Amino acid sequence: MFARPSFETPRLTGNVTKPEADLEALLAYLKGTRGFDFTGYKRASLERRIHKRLETVGVSNYDDYLDFLEVHPEEFAGLFNTVLINVTSFFRDAQSWDHVREVVVPALLARRVGQQLRVWSAGCASGEEAYTLAMIFAEALGSEDFKERVKIYATDIDDHALSKARQALYTEREVAEVPPEMLAKYFEANEGRYIFRKDLRRHVIFGRHDLIQDAPISRVDMLVCRNTLMYFNAETQARILSRFQFALNDNGVLFLGRAETLMTHTSDFAPLDLKRRISTKLPSRTGTLRERLLAAANTGNGNAAKSEGGHARMRELAMDGIPSPHLLVDANGILILANERARALFGITQNDVLGPLQDLKISYRPVELRSAIDQVTTERRPVVLREIEWPSLTGEMRWLDVHVFPVVDPSDAVLLGAGVAFTDVSAAKRFQRDLEHANQELETAYEELQSTNEELETTNEELQSTIEELETTNEELQSTNEELETMNEELQSTNEELQPMNDELRQRGEELNRVNAFLQSILTSLRGAVVVVDSEIKVLIWNRAASELWGLRQEEVRGKNLLGLDIGLPTERLKAPIRSCLGGSKKNASVMLEATNRRGRHISCEVTITPLVTPDETIHGAILVMEEQEIPQQGASRDGARAATPVRQDGKRAR
Ligand SMILES: C[S@@+](CC[C@H](N)C(=O)[O-])C[C@H]1O[C@@H](n2cnc3c(N)ncnc32)[C@H](O)[C@@H]1O
């Protein structure tokens, strides 16, 4: 297990804030566990992308996110997908590709007639760029020649993108930028998608390659690395460009993205089309450089003054007329001549002339002249001391170039002495300084512009990727919506189907209510007590007469076993006839019982039991009708009692 980096490492001390240190720790963790080195990526964009993941997984800082990664290794895929932006398309920036097709590739083929060609698409994402190159070369060479001569190496750090690239299967939207005639020629339709021709695809070799850490592919004729460099900081860009310089053959072509430049490598590459970011690698220039240095060394001013015979005074006056200071020293170090300007500038008097130079201040200030003169007389060649500072009387700084040259008699090659000429280069120096300053400012402004441009471009790509994500979400929502809509319609139709059933049910319910009420009124109106029991002899119906007779309401007895009711009825005697009826062995049974109800009234009643039968003759209960029998008047004979007016024991006249 990779150990978390310690916060005591020197990089993280000093003015580093806690979030910065946490981000460093997270990046070190990613490098240590997964081999992805994001430290060279532009921080602003990187932070934005990582924050997106923080929001998605619901943590608020890098430290918690690191914990989350440790517990949920599947999150690595989400993180890398977010950081490595794969936005791409066929013929991206069509105008640049037109130029490549019409100018760059024909020129390359003209230089390499009949030879093998190696092309590298670095940061190829899902392969659109590599197949664009394949189409362009196949168009220029014809398919057969292409297959024999061209190899396209397409690399990326993102395995996920590479596996899509290898499939070479694209949706209609993805191939929208491929010109129709090329689409027809180089793709085969496959269930609504388009797949790049297999025979050509074999010459496009995809592989994982990290531009920061892996050795470059070598002997490349054309290197296309578009919209990838801009994700790296300047230092990393410079490192990668050095590798590209190594990867390319002399005069090989480098094709960058719209926002990318060769800021740090202008001496290795020459622009072919600056606007479209197409350059060529300059051939190795070691030899010419040496020659140029030699040439530069030889540009020293060798205009040795030649002494000519003539009028000495005239020569002297002529020397005085020269506006720059001049000195002449003989082989013994005696100052022979100091012109007017030299005398004025360095405070030399006429008395100093013909005296030893070494006695004068000019021999060591502003520059050590004595050793320069020694060198010139020994080596017999001129020496130039450049930009020697000499403050003027007003305190303003001046710069002088000091040319010291040997004076040799051409007739016998005898060294006569040395001449010293001073040239005031202050104006040029100031101009140069201003120019350098302006250049520096320009460079800074350019760098800022470049970085803003790259930032803009990366933000643009981030936006594009967000738009793509939103479009997918939108499509998903749309499909969910459609699904909901269909479910809604299905429900509506089911509802419509249920409506008549509902009506029918309601009608039946009403009918049932009516029948129930009717049954209830029959049961209520019956003179006798009616009790209906189920097959387990539990009470189902207990009419009003039964309530009056036995002193218990229907609610008190419903569901209870009739034989267990404590109503004063000797139910024991009912058990057998009820069972016979329930068992189907009897169609009816009648029992005379004497009872004393709950109110203490003595009752004599006849209980008639009939089975409760369904239309299909199934017995599922029994009906018990209990009729109270009149008790004969006192004194009447047993037989006479039946004939006498029946009187119930409660004194009411029986009906
Ligand atoms: C925006 S895409 C550019 C795709 C294509 N070149 C174009 O211009 O359409 C950037 C690609 O660079 C890749 N990339 C990022 N860092 C990389 C690295 N260190 N080495 C190689 N590829 C890298 C990403 O995976 C991504 O596929």
The ligand as an SDF file (V2000), in Angstrom:
LIG
                    3D

 27 29  0  0  0  0  0  0  0  0999 V2000
   -8.7120   17.4150  -25.3260 C   0  0  0  0  0  0  0  0  0  0  0  0
   -8.0370   15.8850  -25.7440 S   0  0  0  0  0  0  0  0  0  0  0  0
   -7.3570   16.2010  -27.3230 C   0  0  0  0  0  0  0  0  0  0  0  0
   -7.7050   15.1590  -28.3440 C   0  0  0  0  0  0  0  0  0  0  0  0
   -7.1950   15.4310  -29.7430 C   0  0  0  0  0  0  0  0  0  0  0  0
   -5.7890   15.5490  -29.7880 N   0  0  0  0  0  0  0  0  0  0  0  0
   -7.8790   16.6620  -30.3160 C   0  0  0  0  0  0  0  0  0  0  0  0
   -7.2910   17.7070  -30.3980 O   0  0  0  0  0  0  0  0  0  0  0  0
   -9.0530   16.5420  -30.6920 O   0  0  0  0  0  0  0  0  0  0  0  0
   -6.6360   15.7950  -24.6590 C   0  0  0  0  0  0  0  0  0  0  0  0
   -6.1080   14.3840  -24.5140 C   0  0  0  0  0  0  0  0  0  0  0  0
   -4.8500   14.4360  -23.8530 O   0  0  0  0  0  0  0  0  0  0  0  0
   -4.7310   13.2710  -23.0640 C   0  0  0  0  0  0  0  0  0  0  0  0
   -3.6830   13.4470  -22.0410 N   0  0  0  0  0  0  0  0  0  0  0  0
   -3.7510   14.1620  -20.9030 C   0  0  0  0  0  0  0  0  0  0  0  0
   -2.6170   14.0240  -20.1960 N   0  0  0  0  0  0  0  0  0  0  0  0
   -1.8040   13.2120  -20.9130 C   0  0  0  0  0  0  0  0  0  0  0  0
   -0.5070   12.6830  -20.7220 C   0  0  0  0  0  0  0  0  0  0  0  0
    0.1940   12.9840  -19.6340 N   0  0  0  0  0  0  0  0  0  0  0  0
    0.0150   11.8700  -21.6550 N   0  0  0  0  0  0  0  0  0  0  0  0
   -0.7180   11.5440  -22.7630 C   0  0  0  0  0  0  0  0  0  0  0  0
   -1.9380   12.0040  -23.0110 N   0  0  0  0  0  0  0  0  0  0  0  0
   -2.4870   12.8300  -22.0900 C   0  0  0  0  0  0  0  0  0  0  0  0
   -6.1290   13.1180  -22.4680 C   0  0  0  0  0  0  0  0  0  0  0  0
   -6.3690   11.7900  -22.0260 O   0  0  0  0  0  0  0  0  0  0  0  0
   -7.0010   13.5040  -23.6630 C   0  0  0  0  0  0  0  0  0  0  0  0
   -7.4110   12.3770  -24.3860 O   0  0  0  0  0  0  0  0  0  0  0  0
  1  2  1  0
  2  3  1  0
  2 10  1  0
  3  4  1  0
  4  5  1  0
  5  6  1  0
  5  7  1  0
  7  8  2  0
  7  9  1  0
 10 11  1  0
 11 12  1  0
 11 26  1  0
 12 13  1  0
 13 14  1  0
 13 24  1  0
 14 15  1  0
 14 23  1  0
 15 16  2  0
 16 17  1  0
 17 18  1  0
 17 23  2  0
 18 19  1  0
 18 20  2  0
 20 21  1  0
 21 22  2  0
 22 23  1  0
 24 25  1  0
 24 26  1  0
 26 27  1  0
M  CHG  2   2   1   9  -1
M  END
$$$$
